[in-house]
């Protein structure tokens, strides 16, 4: 196992890559804007990309360098409020708003590229959970977004992410 740390123009990419077969999915952040730190934690079946945004508004592009996307891709957005999250692949685009009540419960508004609301049963709806800084499902800390499988199904190798923090 290796730790890799690369600094580039105010952006630090830190990754933990498990040594595995050549078919292990690998993901790199190839384009980023207004994000301080991105951490990629990978295993054979799952990847978590952590995004810390300095300004609260930003974008990044994930590029798959392996043969396929992982079975599970989670975005951990270190934001106080998720006003907007847009995920775009070659075939699909969704926009997510997370409305949080005082108890920390998250209500999602999810729309497709045309602006149509997606029902709760849609395979394009991501699973979004809000956590506190200690990792407890609670108000302020970060949001975990499990990227829906249909966004990665085309296996084209690119996922664009755009976010806006409600409290920017």
C-alpha positions in Angstrom: 0.0 0.0 0.0 1.2 3.5 -0.8 0.5 7.1 0.1 0.8 9.4 -2.8 0.8 13.2 -2.3 1.1 15.6 -5.2 0.9 19.4 -4.9 -0.3 21.4 -7.9 -1.2 25.1 -8.0 -2.9 25.3 -4.7 -4.6 21.9 -5.0 -3.4 18.9 -3.1 -4.3 15.4 -4.2 -3.7 12.8 -1.6 -4.5 9.2 -2.3 -4.4 5.8 -0.7 -4.2 3.1 -3.3 -4.4 -0.5 -2.5 -2.2 -2.7 -4.5 -4.4 -5.0 -6.6 -4.9 -6.5 -10.0 -4.7 -4.3 -13.1 -8.5 -4.4 -13.3 -8.9 -2.5 -10.1 -10.8 0.8 -10.9 -8.6 3.8 -10.5 -10.0 7.4 -10.4 -8.1 10.6 -10.6 -9.2 14.2 -10.2 -8.1 15.8 -13.5 -9.8 19.2 -13.4 -10.6 21.1 -10.3 -11.7 24.6 -9.6 -12.0 26.4 -6.2 -11.3 23.2 -4.2 -8.6 23.1 -1.6 -8.2 19.4 -1.0 -9.3 16.3 -2.7 -8.6 12.9 -1.1 -9.1 9.7 -3.0 -9.4 6.5 -0.9 -9.6 3.4 -3.0 -10.1 -0.3 -2.6 -11.0 -3.0 -5.2 -14.7 -2.3 -5.0 -15.2 1.2 -3.6 -13.8 4.7 -4.0 -14.4 7.7 -1.8 -13.5 11.1 -3.1 -13.3 13.8 -0.4 -13.8 17.4 -1.5 -13.0 20.4 0.8 -14.1 23.6 -0.9 -12.5 26.9 0.2 -15.1 29.2 -1.4 -18.2 26.9 -1.3 -18.6 27.0 -5.1 -16.5 24.7 -7.2 -16.2 21.9 -9.7 -14.1 18.9 -10.4 -13.9 16.2 -13.0 -13.2 12.6 -12.1 -11.5 10.4 -14.7 -11.4 6.7 -14.6 -8.0 5.3 -15.5 -8.8 1.6 -15.0 -11.0 -0.7 -17.1 -14.2 0.1 -15.2 -15.8 2.3 -12.5 -15.8 0.9 -9.0 -18.9 -0.8 -7.7 -19.4 2.0 -5.3 -18.3 5.7 -5.8 -19.0 8.0 -2.9 -18.4 11.8 -2.9 -17.8 13.3 0.5 -18.5 17.0 0.3 -17.2 18.9 3.3 -19.9 21.6 3.0 -22.1 23.1 5.7 -25.2 23.1 3.4 -25.7 21.5 0.0 -27.5 24.1 -2.1 -26.7 22.4 -5.3 -24.8 19.4 -6.6 -24.7 18.6 -10.3 -23.4 15.3 -11.5 -22.8 14.9 -15.3 -21.7 11.8 -17.2 -21.8 11.2 -20.9 -25.4 10.0 -20.8 -27.0 11.5 -17.8 -27.1 14.7 -15.7 -28.8 15.2 -12.3 -29.0 18.1 -10.0 -29.5 17.7 -6.3 -30.6 20.1 -3.6 -30.4 18.9 0.0 -32.9 20.7 2.3 -32.0 20.0 5.9 -34.3 20.6 8.9 -33.1 21.5 12.4 -32.9 17.9 13.4 -30.5 17.2 10.6 -32.9 15.2 8.4 -32.1 15.6 4.7 -34.9 16.1 2.1 -33.8 15.8 -1.5 -34.9 17.6 -4.6 -33.5 15.7 -7.5 -33.9 16.8 -11.1 -32.8 15.4 -14.5 -31.1 17.4 -17.2 -34.5 18.8 -18.4 -35.4 20.0 -14.9 -38.0 17.2 -14.3 -38.2 16.0 -10.7 -37.0 12.4 -10.3 -39.3 10.2 -8.1 -37.9 8.5 -5.1 -37.8 5.2 -7.0 -35.6 6.5 -9.8 -32.3 4.7 -10.2 -30.8 8.1 -10.9 -31.5 9.4 -7.4 -28.4 9.4 -5.3 -28.3 8.4 -1.6 -27.3 11.5 0.4 -26.5 11.5 4.1 -25.4 14.4 6.3 -22.8 13.8 9.0 -21.2 15.9 11.7 -17.4 16.2 11.9 -17.2 13.2 14.2 -19.0 11.0 11.5 -22.4 10.9 13.3 -25.4 11.3 11.1 -26.2 14.8 12.2 -26.3 18.4 11.1 -23.1 20.2 10.3 -19.9 18.4 8.9 -20.1 16.8 5.5 -22.4 15.1 3.0 -21.8 11.7 1.7 -23.3 11.2 -1.8 -23.4 7.7 -3.2 -23.2 8.3 -7.0 -26.1 6.4 -8.7 -24.9 3.5 -10.9 -26.7 4.7 -14.1 -24.4 7.7 -14.1 -21.4 5.4 -14.4 -23.1 2.7 -16.5 -21.9 4.0 -19.9 -18.3 3.4 -18.6 -17.1 6.4 -20.6 -14.6 7.3 -18.0 -15.6 10.8 -16.9 -17.8 12.3 -14.2 -18.2 16.1 -13.8 -19.1 17.4 -10.4 -20.3 20.9 -9.6 -21.3 22.1 -6.1 -22.6 25.1 -4.2 -22.5 25.4 -0.4 -25.7 27.0 0.9 -23.7 28.9 3.5 -20.9 30.2 1.2 
